[in-house]
Amino acid sequence: MTAEGVTAGVRAETNDAGREVAGLQQALAGIHAAIWGYGVLTPHLDGDARARGQRSYDLYRTLREQFNSMLRARKVTPVAADAGYALPFQVTGNTSARRLAVHLEGGCAGVFADLVAAATSAETRMLGANLLRDCAERRLDWDAAPLAFPGVAEKHPGATPTATDRPAPATPSDGSR
């Protein structure tokens, strides 16, 4: 093998590792947004739905720690959460809170689908695939219509609400209270 061939192989390996790290960072950014979103929506739920919202919040916090650890093990500084996020609509009650949960799970499915595509290790690919499946199941638990290809049918519908330092609009677009 020539020196040029070895160098090209190292570059490809580095690019693949960089692609996987970028996928992990993107997934972590989605997880940060989901934590924030569930923090907003859960108090608007009642009964079993509130308990489900709290479990989802706790799950995403656990995932945040897992992804932080994975990135640190690669000697990479994990992406930080934004100070705030602009919601796609105002959450004013049970209906809009459930709608936001569907929105968050759809968006997280998108970032986890992207992680599967970016993964260079079987372990990361399997993690992304399992998380994508879990998002699809949680989305259904929030009474969303099933999708043929979760995480692919809609390109990141907002698991990552836009970072902002201004409050969300004052009027709900879904009419819920």
ROBAGU-611079 format. One line per 8 residues: number of its first residue (from 1); their letters; for each residue x, y, z of N, C-alpha, C, O. Coordinates in steps of 0.2 Angstrom, whole numbers, plus 5000, padded with zeros to 4 digits. Last residue first. Example, Ala and Ser with C-alpha at 12.3 -4.5 7.8 and 13.67 -1.06 7.14 Angstrom:
2
2> sa> 5064,4989,5035,5068,4995,5036,5064,5000,5039,5067,5006,5040; 5066,4972,5039,5062,4978,5039,5066,4984,5039,5071,4983,5042
END
This chain:
177
177> rsgdspta> 4713,5127,5128,4714,5131,5134,4715,5126,5139,4716,5128,5145; 4716,5129,5110,4715,5125,5116,4716,5129,5122,4719,5135,5122; 4718,5134,5097,4712,5136,5101,4711,5132,5107,4705,5133,5110; 4730,5133,5091,4726,5128,5091,4719,5129,5094,4715,5124,5094; 4738,5144,5093,4735,5143,5086,4731,5137,5086,4727,5137,5080; 4737,5156,5107,4737,5149,5104,4734,5148,5097,4729,5151,5095; 4746,5171,5109,4739,5168,5107,4740,5161,5104,4745,5160,5100; 4759,5175,5111,4754,5175,5116,4747,5172,5115,4744,5170,5119
169> paprdtat> 4774,5167,5106,4768,5171,5104,4762,5170,5110,4762,5165,5113; 4787,5165,5118,4783,5162,5112,4777,5167,5111,4775,5171,5116; 4800,5178,5121,4794,5173,5123,4790,5171,5117,4790,5174,5112; 4817,5177,5116,4810,5181,5117,4805,5176,5118,4806,5170,5116; 4828,5171,5113,4828,5175,5119,4822,5179,5120,4822,5184,5124; 4829,5155,5106,4827,5161,5106,4828,5165,5113,4829,5161,5118; 4830,5141,5095,4833,5144,5101,4830,5152,5100,4830,5155,5095; 4816,5132,5089,4821,5137,5088,4823,5140,5094,4819,5142,5098
161> ptagphke> 4815,5115,5094,4812,5121,5093,4817,5127,5092,4823,5125,5095; 4818,5101,5089,4823,5106,5091,4819,5113,5089,4821,5116,5084; 4808,5095,5084,4811,5092,5091,4815,5097,5093,4817,5098,5099; 4802,5099,5072,4803,5103,5078,4805,5100,5084,4803,5103,5089; 4802,5090,5062,4796,5095,5063,4797,5099,5069,4792,5102,5071; 4812,5084,5052,4813,5087,5059,4808,5092,5060,4809,5098,5060; 4803,5080,5039,4810,5082,5041,4811,5086,5047,4809,5092,5046; 4793,5067,5040,4793,5074,5041,4800,5076,5043,4803,5073,5047
153> avgpfalp> 4797,5054,5037,4791,5057,5033,4791,5064,5034,4789,5068,5029; 4807,5051,5046,4809,5052,5039,4803,5055,5035,4804,5060,5031; 4802,5048,5058,4808,5052,5058,4810,5053,5051,4815,5057,5050; 4793,5034,5053,4794,5039,5058,4801,5042,5057,4806,5038,5056; 4785,5030,5040,4792,5030,5041,4794,5036,5046,4795,5041,5044; 4771,5030,5042,4774,5024,5038,4782,5024,5040,4785,5018,5041; 4764,5034,5057,4768,5036,5051,4771,5030,5048,4773,5026,5052; 4748,5035,5066,4754,5032,5064,4757,5034,5058,4754,5037,5053
145> aadwdlrr> 4743,5050,5074,4742,5045,5069,4748,5042,5067,4754,5045,5067; 4744,5051,5092,4746,5054,5085,4744,5048,5080,4744,5042,5082; 4742,5049,5105,4736,5049,5101,4738,5052,5094,4733,5054,5091; 4753,5047,5113,4750,5054,5113,4745,5055,5108,4742,5060,5107; 4757,5035,5109,4755,5036,5115,4751,5042,5116,4746,5043,5120; 4763,5038,5097,4757,5035,5096,4754,5035,5103,4747,5036,5103; 4775,5044,5102,4771,5048,5098,4764,5045,5097,4759,5049,5098; 4781,5033,5108,4778,5038,5112,4774,5043,5108,4768,5045,5111
137> eacdrlln> 4784,5026,5096,4779,5023,5101,4776,5028,5105,4770,5028,5107; 4793,5034,5090,4787,5032,5087,4782,5030,5091,4776,5031,5090; 4803,5034,5100,4800,5040,5099,4793,5039,5095,4788,5042,5097; 4807,5020,5099,4804,5023,5105,4800,5029,5104,4795,5030,5107; 4813,5021,5086,4807,5016,5088,4804,5019,5094,4797,5019,5094; 4824,5029,5089,4819,5031,5084,4813,5027,5085,4807,5030,5085; 4831,5022,5099,4828,5028,5101,4823,5030,5096,4818,5033,5098; 4835,5011,5090,4831,5010,5096,4827,5016,5098,4821,5016,5100
129> aglmrtea> 4843,5018,5081,4837,5014,5079,4832,5013,5084,4826,5014,5084; 4853,5023,5090,4849,5028,5086,4842,5024,5084,4837,5027,5084; 4859,5011,5094,4856,5015,5099,4851,5020,5095,4845,5021,5098; 4863,5005,5082,4858,5002,5086,4855,5007,5091,4849,5006,5092; 4873,5015,5079,4868,5014,5074,4862,5011,5078,4856,5013,5077; 4882,5013,5090,4878,5020,5089,4872,5019,5084,4867,5022,5085; 4886,5000,5087,4883,5002,5094,4879,5008,5093,4873,5009,5095; 4892,5000,5075,4885,4996,5076,4882,4998,5082,4876,4999,5082
121> staaavld> 4898,5016,5069,4898,5010,5074,4892,5006,5074,4886,5010,5074; 4894,5026,5062,4899,5022,5059,4900,5016,5063,4903,5011,5061; 4879,5036,5059,4883,5031,5063,4888,5027,5059,4887,5025,5054; 4871,5043,5051,4878,5046,5052,4882,5041,5056,4888,5041,5056; 4859,5036,5051,4862,5037,5045,4870,5039,5046,4874,5037,5042; 4856,5037,5065,4857,5030,5062,4861,5031,5055,4865,5027,5054; 4854,5051,5066,4860,5048,5069,4861,5041,5066,4867,5039,5066; 4843,5053,5058,4849,5055,5056,4855,5052,5059,4860,5051,5056
113> afvgacgg> 4834,5047,5068,4835,5044,5061,4841,5046,5058,4845,5042,5054; 4835,5056,5078,4838,5049,5079,4839,5045,5072,4843,5041,5072; 4830,5067,5072,4837,5067,5074,4840,5061,5075,4845,5059,5074; 4816,5062,5070,4820,5064,5065,4828,5065,5066,4832,5062,5062; 4812,5059,5083,4813,5054,5078,4817,5056,5073,4821,5052,5070; 4812,5072,5087,4817,5068,5090,4818,5062,5086,4823,5060,5085; 4800,5076,5080,4806,5079,5079,4812,5075,5081,4817,5075,5078; 4790,5068,5086,4792,5068,5079,4798,5071,5077,4802,5068,5073
105> elhvalrr> 4791,5072,5099,4793,5065,5098,4794,5065,5090,4799,5061,5088; 4786,5086,5098,4793,5084,5100,4795,5077,5098,4801,5076,5096; 4773,5083,5093,4778,5087,5089,4785,5086,5091,4790,5085,5087; 4768,5077,5104,4768,5073,5097,4773,5077,5093,4777,5073,5090; 4769,5087,5113,4772,5081,5114,4773,5077,5108,4778,5074,5106; 4760,5096,5107,4767,5098,5108,4771,5092,5109,4777,5091,5106; 4748,5090,5109,4750,5091,5103,4758,5093,5102,4761,5091,5098; 4747,5090,5123,4748,5083,5120,4750,5084,5112,4754,5081,5110
97> astngtvq> 4746,5104,5125,4751,5100,5128,4753,5094,5124,4758,5092,5123; 4734,5106,5118,4740,5109,5115,4746,5106,5118,4751,5105,5115; 4725,5099,5127,4725,5098,5120,4732,5100,5117,4735,5096,5113; 4728,5105,5141,4729,5098,5139,4730,5096,5132,4734,5093,5130; 4734,5121,5138,4730,5116,5141,4732,5109,5139,4737,5108,5135; 4743,5130,5131,4738,5133,5136,4734,5128,5140,4730,5130,5144; 4757,5133,5122,4754,5128,5126,4749,5131,5132,4752,5134,5136; 4758,5141,5106,4757,5142,5114,4754,5136,5117,4749,5133,5114
89> fplaygad> 4769,5133,5094,4762,5136,5096,4762,5137,5104,4766,5133,5107; 4782,5130,5093,4778,5131,5087,4771,5134,5088,4768,5136,5083; 4792,5140,5104,4788,5134,5103,4784,5135,5096,4783,5141,5094; 4809,5144,5105,4802,5146,5103,4798,5140,5101,4800,5136,5097; 4819,5141,5120,4816,5139,5113,4810,5142,5111,4805,5143,5116; 4834,5146,5129,4826,5145,5128,4825,5143,5121,4829,5143,5116; 4847,5143,5129,4844,5147,5135,4836,5146,5134,4833,5146,5140; 4851,5127,5123,4850,5134,5122,4847,5137,5128,4844,5133,5132
81> aavptvkr> 4863,5116,5129,4856,5117,5128,4856,5125,5127,4860,5129,5130; 4879,5112,5121,4875,5114,5127,4868,5116,5125,4867,5117,5119; 4887,5098,5115,4884,5104,5113,4879,5106,5119,4876,5101,5122; 4902,5091,5123,4895,5091,5121,4891,5097,5120,4893,5102,5123; 4918,5091,5117,4913,5094,5122,4906,5094,5119,4905,5096,5114; 4926,5075,5115,4922,5081,5112,4918,5084,5117,4915,5081,5122; 4932,5063,5118,4936,5069,5119,4933,5075,5115,4936,5079,5112; 4923,5052,5118,4927,5054,5111,4931,5060,5112,4933,5063,5107
73> arlmsnfq> 4918,5054,5130,4922,5048,5129,4926,5049,5122,4932,5046,5121; 4910,5064,5128,4916,5065,5132,4921,5060,5131,4927,5061,5131; 4900,5058,5121,4904,5063,5117,4910,5064,5121,4915,5065,5118; 4894,5049,5130,4897,5046,5124,4902,5051,5121,4907,5050,5118; 4890,5058,5140,4896,5053,5142,4899,5051,5135,4905,5050,5135; 4880,5065,5133,4886,5069,5136,4892,5064,5137,4897,5065,5135; 4871,5054,5131,4875,5057,5126,4881,5061,5128,4886,5061,5124; 4868,5051,5145,4871,5046,5141,4875,5049,5135,4880,5047,5134
65> erltryld> 4862,5063,5149,4868,5061,5152,4872,5056,5148,4878,5056,5148; 4851,5063,5140,4856,5069,5140,4862,5067,5143,4868,5068,5140; 4844,5052,5144,4847,5052,5138,4852,5057,5137,4858,5056,5134; 4839,5057,5156,4844,5052,5156,4848,5051,5150,4854,5050,5150; 4831,5067,5151,4836,5069,5155,4841,5064,5156,4847,5065,5156; 4822,5059,5144,4826,5063,5140,4832,5066,5144,4837,5067,5142; 4816,5053,5155,4819,5049,5150,4824,5053,5146,4830,5051,5145; 4809,5064,5162,4815,5060,5165,4819,5056,5160,4825,5056,5161
57> ysrqgrar> 4800,5067,5152,4805,5072,5154,4811,5068,5157,4817,5070,5155; 4793,5055,5152,4796,5057,5146,4802,5062,5147,4807,5062,5145; 4787,5055,5165,4792,5050,5163,4796,5051,5156,4802,5050,5156; 4779,5067,5163,4785,5067,5168,4790,5061,5166,4796,5062,5167; 4770,5062,5154,4774,5068,5152,4780,5068,5157,4786,5070,5154; 4764,5052,5161,4768,5050,5155,4772,5056,5153,4778,5055,5151; 4758,5060,5171,4763,5055,5173,4767,5053,5167,4773,5052,5168; 4749,5067,5163,4754,5070,5167,4760,5066,5169,4766,5067,5169
49> adgdlhpt> 4741,5056,5159,4745,5060,5154,4751,5064,5158,4756,5064,5155; 4735,5052,5171,4740,5048,5168,4744,5051,5163,4750,5050,5162; 4732,5069,5177,4731,5061,5178,4737,5057,5175,4743,5059,5175; 4735,5082,5165,4732,5079,5171,4732,5072,5171,4732,5068,5166; 4746,5095,5159,4742,5088,5158,4739,5086,5165,4741,5089,5170; 4753,5106,5161,4747,5107,5158,4743,5100,5157,4737,5101,5155; 4766,5102,5165,4761,5105,5170,4754,5106,5167,4749,5107,5171; 4771,5097,5152,4769,5092,5157,4764,5096,5163,4759,5092,5164
41> lvgygwia> 4776,5107,5144,4770,5104,5143,4767,5100,5148,4761,5100,5149; 4789,5112,5148,4783,5117,5147,4777,5113,5147,4772,5116,5150; 4796,5100,5149,4796,5104,5155,4790,5110,5155,4787,5111,5159; 4796,5096,5136,4792,5092,5141,4791,5096,5148,4786,5095,5151; 4804,5106,5131,4797,5106,5129,4793,5102,5134,4788,5104,5135; 4817,5103,5137,4814,5110,5138,4806,5109,5137,4802,5112,5140; 4819,5090,5132,4818,5091,5140,4815,5098,5141,4810,5098,5145; 4819,5093,5119,4814,5089,5121,4813,5090,5129,4807,5090,5131
33> ahigalaq> 4831,5100,5118,4825,5104,5116,4819,5100,5119,4814,5103,5121; 4840,5090,5121,4840,5097,5125,4833,5100,5124,4829,5102,5129; 4838,5082,5110,4836,5080,5117,4836,5086,5122,4831,5086,5126; 4843,5089,5100,4836,5087,5100,4834,5085,5107,4828,5087,5109; 4857,5089,5104,4853,5096,5103,4845,5095,5103,4841,5098,5106; 4859,5076,5103,4859,5079,5109,4856,5086,5109,4852,5087,5114; 4859,5074,5089,4854,5071,5093,4853,5074,5100,4848,5075,5103; 4870,5082,5086,4863,5084,5083,4858,5081,5087,4853,5084,5089
25> qlgaverg> 4880,5075,5092,4879,5082,5094,4872,5084,5092,4868,5087,5096; 4879,5063,5084,4878,5063,5091,4876,5070,5094,4872,5071,5098; 4882,5068,5072,4876,5065,5073,4874,5065,5080,4868,5066,5082; 4895,5072,5074,4890,5077,5072,4883,5074,5073,4879,5078,5075; 4901,5059,5077,4901,5064,5082,4896,5070,5080,4892,5072,5085; 4899,5054,5064,4896,5051,5069,4895,5056,5075,4890,5056,5078; 4908,5062,5057,4901,5062,5055,4897,5059,5060,4891,5061,5062; 4920,5059,5063,4917,5066,5063,4910,5066,5061,4906,5070,5064
17> adntearv> 4922,5046,5058,4921,5048,5065,4918,5055,5067,4914,5055,5071; 4923,5049,5044,4917,5045,5047,4916,5046,5055,4911,5046,5057; 4934,5057,5044,4928,5059,5042,4922,5055,5044,4917,5058,5046; 4944,5047,5049,4942,5053,5053,4936,5056,5051,4932,5059,5055; 4943,5038,5039,4941,5036,5045,4940,5042,5050,4935,5042,5053; 4947,5046,5028,4941,5043,5028,4938,5041,5035,4932,5042,5036; 4960,5048,5032,4956,5054,5031,4949,5051,5031,4944,5054,5034; 4966,5035,5032,4965,5039,5039,4960,5045,5038,4956,5046,5043
9> gatvgeat> 4965,5033,5018,4961,5029,5023,4960,5032,5030,4955,5031,5033; 4974,5042,5014,4967,5043,5012,4963,5039,5016,4957,5041,5018; 4986,5038,5019,4983,5044,5021,4976,5045,5019,4972,5047,5023; 4987,5025,5013,4986,5025,5020,4983,5032,5022,4979,5032,5026; 4988,5030,4999,4983,5026,5001,4982,5026,5009,4976,5026,5011; 5001,5037,5000,4995,5040,4999,4988,5036,5000,4983,5039,5003; 5009,5027,5003,5008,5031,5008,5002,5035,5007,4998,5037,5011; 5002,5011,4996,5006,5017,4996,5005,5022,5002,5000,5021,5005
1> m> 5004,4994,5000,5000,5000,5000,5004,5006,5000,5010,5006,5003
END
